[in-house]
Amino acid sequence: MPRTVIRIPLRGAASAAAGALVMLLGAAGPASAGGPGGDGAVVLRWKPCEGEARAAFDCAVANVPLDHTRPEDRTIELAVIRHRAAEPAERDGALFFNPGGPGGPGTVGLPELYEKFPRELRERYDIVSWDPRGVGESTAVRCFPSAQEAAAWHAEVPTFPVGEREQRAFAASYADLARRCERDDPELLRHISTADTARDLDLLRRATGEERLHYWGISYGTLLGATYANLFPERVGRLVLDGNVDPRAWVNRGATGEPELNTFLRLGSHLGSAGTLTQFLDHCGRAPVTGCVFSAGSPAATRAKYDSLLRRLAKRPVGEWTYARTVSEVRGGLYTVHPGWAGIADTLEELWAGRAPVDPGTAAEPARYPGFEQSTAVICAESPNPASPDRYPGLERRAVAEAGALGSWWAWATEPCTAWPARAARPYTGPWNRTTAHPVLVVNPTHDPSTPYASGRAMAAELGSARLLTLDGYGHTALDNPSACVGRHVVRYFVTGALPPEGARCAQDLPPFVERIPEPAALPASAGTPPGEAPELRAPYGVWPQEIVSGLLPPRSAARTDGRR
């Protein structure tokens, strides 16, 4: 993928704690400040963003209260970004986007993913995002005096520890991080919860002139959307929650108050990763080496080859490619089928041949502050996790028994919470079933390596009014793993409010290890294809279930059904 992406299970390869969901790191933040208006409302003063990657975007800064219960006290800044509707005459308002994380900066995520939004939405809506409090170019959790020092610290800590010696060093490193963060801004650490961010989002909604919120949240952004829906149910317009975090699993403390499992094992992220990895290896094994270079000729042989490679790496790294690094890179690469899966295959085949994969060129010094501690700050402050480092080896054994090697990554991802110095002042813990002004659309891939399909089903069941749209496919979120079928349903929902039918399912546009679906051969009239129906499309290594859905969108001149302009 040509963009700068760091996969943390929630986007790219990263530290154990900084990764639950999706995190995109990118260019410098916006500059035009806007203070609160006379009635306490946020005022956004837009101006063109700086930087080539954001040349088509506008940026602003919003001032919001650090503590929403004490708006007269300290304020903090939020970096905000938008792309204006491509067809101003057809404009329907503002659509807010959160790219996940926790810790995903929208000033990077929106430019990175903008072209993946359905064309109809880009034409009709100003698409708006922001760096949530504590993140990116907003008032941020920064536990090191410079980006260089943060990067140097992070480079010395493995993605997850292997063996007792590394486990002790890992715990000591994150205890050191906690002390650094507490010295920097302890007050901020208590006010970066999902509920705080949901209240910020409501101020931003108001600042854009919207009576109700239109929103697309992916990964952790689904938890934010669910929190907003239950804090402000009467202000819900159209909410799409894509790649879902089960809210109850996020906040659950267990019957005794001390959680038995960590956040990600409760969510089943380890099981989602393991299931998606099996799909990756099976698809690779069915493909020729021209399609997947790691293929061993069959699914079973390819799975055996992968297991053999991990055993070799556990005994002897290939250069700097250790067992832990390889497992972590595989986990991150599963998020985006194209081009992520081909990239995993290339990496694994290089290691199989005894060669260290070439790292992409990086600058001698980081271009911006890495912010890996920002995800940790949100998770550890509000989601319950075992309090003692001594609990984590047992969690790892359990996770590995259930999910194989990938379980180690997910088990250790929240160990930094054992030393974290802050708890959220007012986290939202439910209820999750308040009746919203409009029903919510929940979307989830069946083989999602971070937020498994079971979480999508749970989200749809827990919300007061929601409909689940199933994406029969792979990778983390439908937005980042495109499906024209999902796109049509989502556009229809935003434009008209209509939900997909109960039980609706879609397929992804491309199967794994295929660059494009070949054009179907022209069929003679005698072939019997009914008028208006598409012939079956055959991929090189089997049938891919393309779903043709017509007539979902109203004419451009059709009147809106929700009374908005």
C-alpha positions as CSV (number, residue, x, y, z in Angstrom):
1,M,0.0,0.0,0.0
2,P,1.5,3.3,-1.0
3,R,0.3,5.2,2.0
4,T,2.1,5.5,5.4
5,V,0.2,3.0,7.5
6,I,1.0,1.6,10.9
7,R,-1.2,-1.3,11.7
8,I,-2.0,-1.6,15.3
9,P,-4.8,-3.9,15.8
10,L,-6.9,-1.4,15.4
11,R,-4.3,0.0,11.3
12,G,-0.4,-1.4,10.6
13,A,2.7,-2.9,12.7
14,A,3.2,-1.5,16.1
15,S,3.7,-1.7,19.8
16,A,1.8,-4.1,22.0
17,A,-0.4,-1.6,23.7
18,A,-0.8,0.8,20.8
19,G,-2.7,-1.4,18.8
20,A,-6.1,-2.5,19.2
21,L,-7.7,-1.3,16.2
22,V,-6.7,1.0,13.4
23,M,-4.1,3.7,13.6
24,L,-2.8,5.9,10.7
25,L,0.2,8.1,11.3
26,G,0.7,11.0,8.9
27,A,1.4,14.6,8.1
28,A,1.3,17.8,10.2
29,G,-1.9,19.0,11.6
30,P,-4.2,22.0,10.8
31,A,-3.6,25.5,11.8
32,S,-6.7,27.8,11.8
33,A,-7.8,28.2,15.4
34,G,-11.5,28.7,16.3
35,G,-12.5,29.5,19.9
36,P,-15.8,28.9,21.6
37,G,-18.6,31.3,20.6
38,G,-20.5,33.5,23.0
39,D,-22.9,30.7,23.9
40,G,-20.1,28.1,24.4
41,A,-20.5,26.7,21.0
42,V,-17.4,25.8,18.9
43,V,-16.5,28.0,16.0
44,L,-14.6,26.5,13.1
45,R,-12.5,28.9,10.9
46,W,-11.5,26.9,7.9
47,K,-8.5,27.4,5.7
48,P,-6.6,25.2,3.2
49,C,-4.5,22.5,4.9
50,E,-0.8,22.4,4.6
51,G,1.1,19.6,2.8
52,E,0.8,18.0,-0.6
53,A,-1.2,15.0,0.7
54,R,-3.9,17.3,2.0
55,A,-4.0,19.9,-0.7
56,A,-7.7,19.3,-1.4
57,F,-8.7,19.5,2.3
58,D,-9.6,22.4,4.6
59,C,-8.4,22.5,8.2
60,A,-9.4,24.2,11.4
61,V,-8.9,24.0,15.2
62,A,-11.7,23.7,17.7
63,N,-11.5,24.7,21.3
64,V,-13.4,22.4,23.7
65,P,-13.5,22.0,27.5
66,L,-11.1,19.5,29.0
67,D,-13.8,18.5,31.4
68,H,-17.3,18.8,29.9
69,T,-18.8,19.2,33.4
70,R,-16.6,22.2,34.0
71,P,-16.7,24.1,30.7
72,E,-15.4,27.3,32.4
73,D,-12.1,25.7,33.2
74,R,-9.3,24.5,31.0
75,T,-9.9,24.1,27.3
76,I,-8.0,21.9,24.8
77,E,-7.6,22.0,21.0
78,L,-9.0,19.6,18.4
79,A,-7.5,19.4,15.0
80,V,-10.3,19.2,12.4
81,I,-10.2,18.4,8.7
82,R,-12.8,18.3,5.9
83,H,-13.2,17.6,2.2
84,R,-16.1,19.6,0.8
85,A,-18.8,18.0,-1.2
86,A,-17.6,17.4,-4.8
87,E,-21.0,18.5,-6.2
88,P,-22.0,21.6,-4.2
89,A,-25.4,21.8,-5.9
90,E,-26.2,18.3,-4.6
91,R,-24.8,18.9,-1.1
92,D,-26.7,17.2,1.7
93,G,-24.6,18.3,4.7
94,A,-21.7,17.0,6.7
95,L,-20.7,13.4,7.3
96,F,-18.3,12.7,10.1
97,F,-15.7,10.0,10.0
98,N,-13.5,8.4,12.7
99,P,-10.7,6.1,11.5
100,G,-10.4,4.0,14.6
101,G,-7.6,3.4,17.0
102,P,-8.1,4.3,19.7
103,G,-5.5,6.9,18.7
104,G,-6.2,7.2,15.0
105,P,-5.8,10.8,13.8
106,G,-8.5,11.8,11.4
107,T,-6.3,14.5,9.9
108,V,-4.3,11.6,8.5
109,G,-7.0,8.9,8.2
110,L,-9.4,10.9,6.1
111,P,-6.9,11.9,3.4
112,E,-5.6,8.3,3.3
113,L,-9.1,6.7,3.0
114,Y,-11.1,9.5,1.3
115,E,-11.1,7.8,-2.2
116,K,-12.5,4.6,-0.7
117,F,-15.7,6.4,0.3
118,P,-18.5,5.7,-2.3
119,R,-18.6,8.3,-5.0
120,E,-22.1,9.3,-4.2
121,L,-21.1,10.2,-0.6
122,R,-18.1,12.2,-1.8
123,E,-20.4,14.2,-4.1
124,R,-23.2,14.8,-1.6
125,Y,-21.4,15.4,1.7
126,D,-18.7,17.4,3.3
127,I,-16.7,14.6,4.9
128,V,-15.3,15.8,8.2
129,S,-12.9,14.2,10.6
130,W,-10.7,15.2,13.5
131,D,-7.9,14.1,15.8
132,P,-9.7,13.0,19.0
133,R,-8.5,14.6,22.2
134,G,-5.2,13.1,23.3
135,V,-4.2,12.2,19.8
136,G,-2.2,13.5,16.9
137,E,-2.2,17.3,16.4
138,S,-4.9,17.9,18.9
139,T,-3.9,18.5,22.6
140,A,-2.2,15.2,22.8
141,V,-0.7,12.7,25.2
142,R,3.0,13.0,24.6
143,C,5.3,11.3,27.1
144,F,8.6,12.1,25.4
145,P,10.1,15.6,24.7
146,S,10.6,14.8,21.0
147,A,9.6,12.5,18.3
148,Q,13.2,11.2,18.1
149,E,13.3,10.2,21.8
150,A,9.9,8.5,21.5
151,A,11.0,6.5,18.4
152,A,14.3,5.5,20.1
153,W,12.4,4.3,23.2
154,H,9.9,2.3,21.1
155,A,12.6,0.7,19.0
156,E,14.0,-1.1,22.1
157,V,10.7,-2.7,23.1
158,P,9.6,-5.9,21.3
159,T,6.1,-6.1,19.9
160,F,5.5,-8.9,22.5
161,P,7.9,-10.6,24.8
162,V,9.1,-14.2,24.3
163,G,10.4,-16.0,27.4
164,E,10.6,-14.9,31.1
165,R,13.5,-12.6,30.6
166,E,11.8,-10.6,27.9
167,Q,8.6,-10.6,29.8
168,R,10.2,-8.9,32.8
169,A,12.0,-6.4,30.6
170,F,8.7,-5.7,28.7
171,A,6.8,-5.0,32.0
172,A,9.7,-2.8,33.2
173,S,9.7,-0.8,30.0
174,Y,6.0,0.0,30.1
175,A,6.2,0.9,33.8
176,D,8.8,3.4,32.7
177,L,6.5,4.7,30.1
178,A,3.7,5.1,32.6
179,R,5.9,7.2,34.9
180,R,6.9,9.4,31.9
181,C,3.3,9.9,30.9
182,E,2.1,10.8,34.5
183,R,4.8,13.5,34.7
184,D,3.7,15.1,31.4
185,D,0.0,15.9,31.9
186,P,-1.8,13.8,34.5
187,E,-5.0,15.9,34.2
188,L,-5.3,15.2,30.5
189,L,-4.9,11.4,31.1
190,R,-8.2,11.4,33.0
191,H,-10.2,13.2,30.3
192,I,-9.5,11.3,27.1
193,S,-12.2,8.6,27.4
194,T,-14.6,7.6,24.6
195,A,-17.4,9.5,26.4
196,D,-15.3,12.7,26.4
197,T,-14.7,12.3,22.7
198,A,-18.4,11.6,22.0
199,R,-19.2,14.9,23.7
200,D,-16.6,16.6,21.5
201,L,-18.2,15.1,18.5
202,D,-21.5,16.6,19.4
203,L,-19.9,20.0,19.7
204,L,-18.4,19.5,16.2
205,R,-21.7,18.4,14.8
206,R,-23.3,21.6,16.1
207,A,-20.4,23.7,14.7
208,T,-21.1,22.4,11.2
209,G,-24.7,23.3,11.4
210,E,-26.1,19.8,11.5
211,E,-29.3,19.1,13.5
212,R,-28.4,15.4,13.7
213,L,-25.2,13.4,13.3
214,H,-24.3,11.6,10.1
215,Y,-21.3,9.4,10.9
216,W,-19.2,6.6,9.6
217,G,-16.9,5.0,12.2
218,I,-14.6,2.1,11.6
219,S,-13.0,-0.2,14.2
220,Y,-12.7,1.6,17.5
221,G,-14.8,4.3,15.8
222,T,-17.8,2.0,16.2
223,L,-17.4,2.1,19.9
224,L,-17.4,5.9,19.7
225,G,-20.5,5.8,17.5
226,A,-22.3,3.5,19.9
227,T,-21.3,5.8,22.8
228,Y,-22.6,8.8,21.0
229,A,-25.8,7.0,20.1
230,N,-26.5,6.3,23.8
231,L,-25.4,9.7,25.1
232,F,-27.3,11.6,22.5
233,P,-30.0,9.3,21.1
234,E,-32.2,12.1,19.9
235,R,-29.4,13.6,17.8
236,V,-28.7,10.4,15.8
237,G,-29.1,10.9,12.0
238,R,-27.4,8.1,10.0
239,L,-24.7,6.1,11.8
240,V,-22.7,3.4,10.0
241,L,-20.6,1.3,12.4
242,D,-18.1,-0.7,10.3
243,G,-15.8,-3.4,11.9
244,N,-17.3,-3.5,15.3
245,V,-16.1,-3.4,18.9
246,D,-18.6,-5.1,21.2
247,P,-19.4,-2.4,23.7
248,R,-20.2,-4.8,26.6
249,A,-16.9,-6.6,26.1
250,W,-15.0,-3.3,26.1
251,V,-16.4,-2.2,29.5
252,N,-16.9,-5.6,31.2
253,R,-15.1,-6.2,34.5
254,G,-16.3,-9.7,35.2
255,A,-18.3,-11.0,38.1
256,T,-15.7,-10.3,40.7
257,G,-14.7,-6.8,39.5
258,E,-11.2,-8.1,38.4
259,P,-11.4,-9.0,34.7
260,E,-10.4,-12.6,33.9
261,L,-9.4,-11.7,30.4
262,N,-7.9,-8.6,28.8
263,T,-9.8,-6.3,26.5
264,F,-8.9,-8.1,23.3
265,L,-9.4,-11.6,24.5
266,R,-12.9,-10.5,25.6
267,L,-13.5,-9.1,22.2
268,G,-12.2,-12.3,20.5
269,S,-9.6,-10.4,18.5
270,H,-7.2,-13.4,18.8
271,L,-9.9,-15.7,17.4
272,G,-10.6,-13.3,14.5
273,S,-6.9,-13.1,13.7
274,A,-6.5,-16.8,13.8
275,G,-9.5,-17.5,11.6
276,T,-8.4,-14.9,9.0
277,L,-4.9,-16.3,9.0
278,T,-6.4,-19.7,8.1
279,Q,-8.3,-18.1,5.3
280,F,-5.1,-16.4,4.1
281,L,-3.1,-19.7,4.1
282,D,-5.9,-21.6,2.4
283,H,-6.4,-19.1,-0.4
284,C,-2.6,-18.9,-0.9
285,G,-2.4,-22.7,-1.1
286,R,-5.1,-22.8,-3.7
287,A,-3.3,-20.2,-5.8
288,P,-0.3,-20.8,-8.0
289,V,3.0,-19.2,-7.0
290,T,2.3,-16.6,-9.6
291,G,-0.7,-15.5,-7.5
292,C,0.7,-16.2,-4.0
293,V,4.5,-16.6,-3.8
294,F,4.2,-18.5,-0.5
295,S,2.0,-21.2,-1.9
296,A,3.1,-24.8,-1.3
297,G,0.6,-26.2,-3.8
298,S,-2.4,-26.9,-1.5
299,P,-4.0,-25.3,1.6
300,A,-2.7,-28.1,3.9
301,A,0.9,-27.9,2.6
302,T,0.9,-24.1,2.9
303,R,-0.3,-24.2,6.5
304,A,2.4,-26.7,7.2
305,K,5.0,-24.5,5.5
306,Y,3.9,-21.5,7.7
307,D,4.1,-23.6,10.9
308,S,7.6,-24.8,9.9
309,L,8.8,-21.3,9.2
310,L,7.6,-20.1,12.7
311,R,9.4,-23.0,14.4
312,R,12.6,-22.0,12.5
313,L,12.3,-18.4,13.5
314,A,11.7,-19.3,17.1
315,K,15.1,-20.9,17.1
316,R,17.0,-18.6,14.9
317,P,15.9,-15.1,13.6
318,V,16.7,-14.0,10.0
319,G,18.6,-10.8,10.5
320,E,16.3,-8.6,12.6
321,W,13.3,-10.7,11.8
322,T,12.5,-12.5,15.0
323,Y,9.6,-14.8,15.7
324,A,7.7,-12.0,17.5
325,R,8.3,-9.5,14.7
326,T,7.1,-12.0,12.0
327,V,4.0,-12.9,13.9
328,S,3.2,-9.2,14.5
329,E,3.8,-8.3,10.8
330,V,1.5,-11.1,9.7
331,R,-1.2,-9.9,12.1
332,G,-1.0,-6.4,10.7
333,G,-0.9,-7.5,7.1
334,L,-4.2,-9.4,7.5
335,Y,-6.1,-6.1,7.8
336,T,-6.3,-5.1,4.1
337,V,-6.6,-7.9,1.6
338,H,-5.3,-5.8,-1.3
339,P,-2.4,-5.3,-1.2
340,G,-1.8,-6.5,2.4
341,W,-2.1,-10.2,1.8
342,A,0.3,-10.2,-1.1
343,G,2.7,-8.3,1.1
344,I,2.5,-11.0,3.8
345,A,3.2,-13.7,1.2
346,D,6.2,-11.8,-0.1
347,T,7.6,-11.4,3.4
348,L,7.0,-15.0,4.4
349,E,8.6,-16.3,1.2
350,E,11.7,-14.2,1.8
351,L,12.1,-15.5,5.3
352,W,11.5,-19.1,4.1
353,A,14.4,-18.6,1.7
354,G,16.6,-17.4,4.6
355,R,16.6,-13.8,3.4
356,A,15.6,-10.8,5.6
357,P,12.8,-8.8,3.8
358,V,13.9,-5.4,2.8
359,D,12.3,-2.7,5.1
360,P,10.7,0.2,3.3
361,G,12.9,3.2,3.3
362,T,12.4,5.4,6.3
363,A,13.8,8.8,7.2
364,A,16.7,8.9,9.7
365,E,14.3,10.8,12.0
366,P,10.6,10.4,12.4
367,A,8.6,13.1,10.5
368,R,6.2,13.5,13.3
369,Y,5.6,12.4,16.8
370,P,4.8,8.6,16.7
371,G,2.1,8.7,19.4
372,F,2.2,5.0,20.2
373,E,1.3,5.8,23.9
374,Q,-2.0,7.6,22.8
375,S,-3.8,4.3,22.1
376,T,-2.6,3.0,25.5
377,A,-3.8,6.0,27.3
378,V,-7.4,5.5,26.1
379,I,-7.6,1.7,26.5
380,C,-5.9,1.6,29.9
381,A,-8.0,4.5,31.3
382,E,-11.4,3.0,30.5
383,S,-11.3,-0.7,29.6
384,P,-10.7,-3.1,32.5
385,N,-7.6,-5.3,32.3
386,P,-5.8,-7.6,34.7
387,A,-3.8,-5.4,37.1
388,S,-0.7,-7.6,37.7
389,P,2.0,-8.4,35.1
390,D,2.1,-11.9,36.6
391,R,-1.3,-12.5,35.0
392,Y,-0.2,-12.1,31.5
393,P,1.9,-15.3,30.9
394,G,-1.2,-17.2,31.8
395,L,-3.3,-15.1,29.4
396,E,-0.8,-15.8,26.7
397,R,-1.0,-19.6,27.3
398,R,-4.7,-19.5,27.0
399,A,-4.7,-17.3,23.9
400,V,-2.1,-19.4,22.1
401,A,-4.1,-22.6,23.0
402,E,-7.2,-21.0,21.3
403,A,-5.6,-19.0,18.5
404,G,-2.0,-20.2,17.9
405,A,0.9,-17.8,17.7
406,L,-1.2,-14.7,17.0
407,G,-2.7,-15.1,20.5
408,S,0.6,-13.9,22.0
409,W,0.3,-10.5,20.4
410,W,-3.3,-10.0,21.6
411,A,-2.6,-11.3,25.1
412,W,0.3,-8.9,25.8
413,A,-1.3,-5.9,24.1
414,T,-2.7,-4.5,27.3
415,E,0.0,-5.5,29.8
416,P,1.1,-1.7,29.8
417,C,-2.2,-1.1,31.6
418,T,-0.8,-2.8,34.7
419,A,1.3,0.3,35.5
420,W,-0.9,3.0,33.8
421,P,-1.3,5.9,36.3
422,A,-4.8,7.2,35.3
423,R,-8.4,6.1,35.1
424,A,-11.0,7.9,33.1
425,A,-12.9,10.4,35.2
426,R,-16.4,9.7,33.7
427,P,-16.3,6.7,31.3
428,Y,-19.5,5.6,29.7
429,T,-20.4,2.0,30.6
430,G,-23.9,1.6,29.4
431,P,-26.8,1.1,28.8
432,W,-26.3,0.5,25.1
433,N,-29.9,0.1,24.1
434,R,-31.4,3.6,24.1
435,T,-33.8,4.2,21.3
436,T,-32.2,6.5,18.7
437,A,-34.0,9.0,16.4
438,H,-33.0,6.8,13.5
439,P,-31.8,3.2,13.3
440,V,-28.1,2.4,13.0
441,L,-26.5,0.4,10.2
442,V,-23.9,-2.1,11.5
443,V,-21.5,-3.6,8.9
444,N,-18.9,-6.4,9.6
445,P,-16.8,-8.7,7.5
446,T,-17.2,-12.4,8.3
447,H,-13.4,-12.9,8.6
448,D,-12.2,-9.7,10.3
449,P,-8.8,-10.2,12.0
450,S,-9.4,-7.5,14.7
451,T,-13.1,-7.1,15.3
452,P,-14.6,-10.5,14.6
453,Y,-18.0,-11.1,13.0
454,A,-19.4,-12.1,16.5
455,S,-18.7,-8.5,17.6
456,G,-20.7,-7.1,14.7
457,R,-23.6,-9.4,15.6
458,A,-23.3,-8.3,19.3
459,M,-23.3,-4.6,18.4
460,A,-26.4,-5.0,16.3
461,A,-28.1,-6.9,19.1
462,E,-27.1,-4.5,21.9
463,L,-28.1,-1.2,20.2
464,G,-31.7,0.0,20.7
465,S,-32.4,-0.1,16.9
466,A,-29.9,-1.4,14.4
467,R,-29.6,-3.6,11.3
468,L,-26.6,-5.8,10.5
469,L,-25.2,-6.0,7.0
470,T,-22.8,-8.9,6.5
471,L,-19.8,-8.7,4.3
472,D,-18.8,-12.2,3.2
473,G,-15.1,-11.4,3.0
474,Y,-11.8,-10.8,4.7
475,G,-9.9,-8.0,6.4
476,H,-10.6,-5.3,8.9
477,T,-13.6,-3.1,7.9
478,A,-15.6,-2.9,4.7
479,L,-14.3,0.6,4.0
480,D,-10.7,-0.6,3.7
481,N,-11.7,-3.8,1.9
482,P,-14.1,-2.5,-0.7
483,S,-17.4,-4.0,-1.7
484,A,-19.5,-2.1,-4.2
485,C,-22.5,-4.0,-2.8
486,V,-21.8,-2.6,0.7
487,G,-21.3,0.8,-0.8
488,R,-24.7,0.8,-2.5
489,H,-26.4,-0.1,0.7
490,V,-24.5,2.5,2.7
491,V,-25.2,5.3,0.2
492,R,-28.9,4.4,0.1
493,Y,-29.0,4.5,3.9
494,F,-27.3,7.9,4.1
495,V,-29.4,9.4,1.3
496,T,-32.8,8.0,2.1
497,G,-32.6,6.4,5.5
498,A,-33.5,2.9,4.1
499,L,-31.9,0.0,5.8
500,P,-30.8,-3.2,3.9
501,P,-33.2,-6.1,4.2
502,E,-33.0,-8.4,7.2
503,G,-30.2,-10.9,6.6
504,A,-28.6,-8.9,3.7
505,R,-25.2,-10.1,2.7
506,C,-22.6,-8.7,0.3
507,A,-19.3,-9.9,-1.3
508,Q,-16.0,-8.0,-1.6
509,D,-15.1,-6.7,-5.1
510,L,-12.0,-8.9,-5.5
511,P,-11.0,-12.2,-4.0
512,P,-7.6,-12.6,-2.4
513,F,-4.5,-12.9,-4.7
514,V,-6.4,-11.6,-7.7
515,E,-5.6,-8.2,-9.2
516,R,-8.9,-8.0,-11.0
517,I,-11.8,-10.1,-12.0
518,P,-11.5,-11.0,-15.7
519,E,-14.1,-9.7,-18.0
520,P,-16.8,-12.4,-18.6
521,A,-16.7,-13.9,-22.1
522,A,-19.5,-12.8,-24.3
523,L,-22.4,-15.2,-24.2
524,P,-24.4,-16.1,-27.3
525,A,-28.1,-15.4,-27.1
526,S,-28.8,-19.1,-26.7
527,A,-26.8,-19.3,-23.5
528,G,-29.9,-18.6,-21.5
529,T,-28.8,-15.7,-19.3
530,P,-32.0,-13.8,-18.4
531,P,-32.1,-10.2,-19.6
532,G,-30.6,-7.8,-17.0
533,E,-28.7,-10.6,-15.1
534,A,-25.0,-10.7,-15.1
535,P,-23.2,-13.9,-16.1
536,E,-21.3,-15.7,-13.4
537,L,-17.8,-14.3,-13.0
538,R,-15.0,-16.8,-12.6
539,A,-11.8,-15.9,-10.9
540,P,-8.6,-17.8,-11.8
541,Y,-8.8,-20.1,-8.7
542,G,-12.5,-20.5,-8.2
543,V,-15.8,-18.7,-8.2
544,W,-16.1,-15.4,-6.4
545,P,-19.6,-14.5,-5.2
546,Q,-20.2,-11.2,-6.9
547,E,-23.6,-9.8,-5.9
548,I,-25.3,-7.5,-8.4
549,V,-27.6,-5.1,-6.6
550,S,-29.5,-2.7,-8.8
551,G,-32.0,0.0,-8.1
552,L,-30.8,0.9,-4.6
553,L,-30.3,4.6,-5.2
554,P,-33.1,7.1,-5.8
555,P,-32.9,9.5,-8.8
556,R,-30.7,12.5,-8.1
557,S,-33.8,14.7,-8.1
558,A,-35.8,12.5,-5.6
559,A,-37.0,14.3,-2.5
560,R,-35.3,13.4,0.7
561,T,-37.2,11.4,3.3
562,D,-35.8,12.9,6.4
563,G,-36.8,16.5,5.8
564,R,-33.2,17.8,5.4
565,R,-32.2,20.0,2.5
